[in-house]
Amino acid sequence: MAKKLSMSNGIEQNNKLGRSYWNKMLTVFLFLLIPTVLLVIFTYIPAANMIGYSFEERDQFGVNVTFVGLKNYKTVFTTPEYFAAFKNSLYYLAGSFIQLALALFLATILCSKIRFSNFFKGVLFFPYMINTVAVALIFRRFFQKGDGVTNTDGTLNSIIALFGGEPIKFLSTEGLVNICLVFVSIWRYIGFDLVMFIGAIQSVSPDIYEAAELDGANRFQVFKYIIAPSIRPIILLQMILAVKGAISVYEIPFIITGGRIGSSTFVIQTTETAFKFQKVGLASAMAVVLFLIIVVVTIIQKLVFKEEK
Amino acid sequence: MNTKFKKAAAMIAALAMTGTVFTACSSGNDDGAASDDTTASAAGDTTSAAADDGAGDTGSASGLSGTIKVLHHRTDRDQDGTMTKLTEGFNAIYPDVKVEYQSFTNYADDIATMMQSDSYGDVVMTPQALKQSDLPNFFASFGSYDELSPKYYWLENYSVDGQVYALPTGGTASGILYNKKVWADAGITELPKTTAEFIECLGKIRDNTEAIPYYTNYNAGWTIVQWQSLVVGASGDPSYINQRLLTDKEDLFSAGSPYDAVYGTMFDIYADPTLHEEDPMTTDWEGCKPAMAQGKIGTMVMGSWAISQFQEAATQVGADPADIGYMPFPNSIDGKIYSVSSNDYMMSANKNSANLDAAKAYVEWFCSDSGFAQNEGEISGLKGAPMPETLSSFDELGVELFVEAPTPENLIGKFDDIAKTSEVDPWGDASTNFKFRMAEAAFDGKGREEYDNICADVNSRWNATRDEILG
């Protein structure tokens, strides 16, 4: 009897569940509809088109399209100039690890009890919100060496002059220009890393810190045994993003130097192939190759860190 | 749930209605165009009422009506109202055509993207990146070349199979922009006649004035392409490209060739740090205009289109606009200096336009009667129109200003083909372009040897692709 009752109850519940289930599904569906449609229209369809284009010979206007099979890929892999641009990625790779270390350091400090920590968080995050074009203008001025007629020394050279140094043409000197651009890139993106790290550090229960404090752990020990292990997944994620970012650097060198003075990158070369040489097919193949490189690097990175675990 | 469905139904209904409105708009336009020669009452939509009125007004001389959209690159002229003022002149002849303008900062790329579909306005500035042979895929013909060529310059590169697909909005001469006062203060009494004299003059400016003798404007990137516009003028030969480069297959770079004359001079100036600004990578295009007007900059290679902009800047900072002078590139051939005039943006009518006749009428009016080129200080696209005042120095020096010879049928588009395929791209500004490689070698103090290496590399790539394409 009792069993029967519960059964009928169950059916009723099922019915109710069924209705609310469909209700819920409809809500979910409606909420997902717009972002999914946007994603499909603006990401997946263009990406699929791009893969299609990479097997064709076509210009910017899409007339006289001919199917050429793997010819574009052959060109990409047999032209050493294209891959030479990856050597500049090494600058950015080195820079992104400095950036991560610095962000982690600052995040740890800002999460301890210091005065004005929210103010400093704001200050450090602020560059991330500035438009890249504005950043480019700021730093062109920052690194400028003046000629005394049309312009004067920029901020950095003024400081150097203050200490009696000779002004330097930072952006017009090969090699040095890449270091300057990496500096700009660190300045601009460190805020994002910082926010991620602060979020992760704050998600650790305060009880643990308190216990550590009671046990007399010092700052470094707290970082080594509590903070670092608990935010490990975020550090790994940031490292993957850093490598991906270093391989596909684009906007900062493109806007500040246009890829000149030996500061070109693979993505700059890809856009130039498409829009300056009208070889959209070849450029699509380059983009697909870049995509595959990033996928491979990410997989390797994941495998390496998994083993460590 | 019921309410939810109601909401959803309402949303769908709303979407459907938006759809009807859109279709109503487009059909309204079509009707407007069709009502030119059919009965006006055929259009039942309320949206086409305005167009119907226009068509019904048989009093207008043209009978053209409808709305046309003009896509162009002159954002500055949109903002200062010049374009709307132009429309008044157009509407005096065609009162029933409504003209709308849309300008783009990044015109060349945006128009290329828009042209992937059928809707790229009614009138456009003809994209320069489009291959000549592809013009009929996008634009309507204005008539035959034989009929129009006595009237307009520069139609050669915009004609396919004897039909003309674009008309010139204006044109420019190639040469060098300079500050007359700076040059005079340096003790230069006569404009240079050879490239060596030109460099000597820059040295005098360095020694005798405070001004920077030559401003590379290197950061902007496109500024270096201005040197390329000197090449054909330096050859003094209207068929230099068709005959000597494509038919006789001359090398681009050999001792004394037009390319060598132009880029060798550029290399020598860039290689001498005392002749140009300190830090080429931090130059500022907008800032250089008042600087030149105030005599802080002596010289700059720039198309004649720039003259009016520099004169405007002079007026703004209270300097004398008359100080801005223009001279040809001093490469004398048998004692005579040449300069080539070439078209600025051309203008075309979208062949898919709903109001094609109105669009074509606008282009024809803009290129012949609007006075746009004169106001901009450009050379008019109309043959026989007077030269702009800005080029008066050309008359004084007895410069021969010529127009490039038409490309023979079998060579149409070949120069561009070779340029893009080989990636030598003489008119390009990709970061790997030979112009930048030369400039950077010069800045680095690498010397003439490196210049020769770059020339050899350019020649070998150009020649290989040329032989592949021309056979």
Interface residues (C-beta under 8 A of the other chain):
Chain A: R19 N23 L26 L30 D59 Q60 F61 G62 V63 N64 E81 R140 R141 F143 Q144 K145 G146 D147 G148 V149 T150 N151 G154 K169 L171 S172 E174 V177 T257 G258 G259 R260 I261 G262 S264 I268 Q269 E272 F275 K276 F277 Q278 K279
Chain B: M1 K4 A8 D109 A112 M115 Q116 P127 A129 L130 K131 D134 N137 F138 E210 A211 I212 Y215 N219 G221 E277 E278 D279 P280 M281 T282 D284 G287 C288 A291 K296 I297 K420 T421 E423 D425 G428 D429 A430 S431 T432 F436 E440 F443 D444
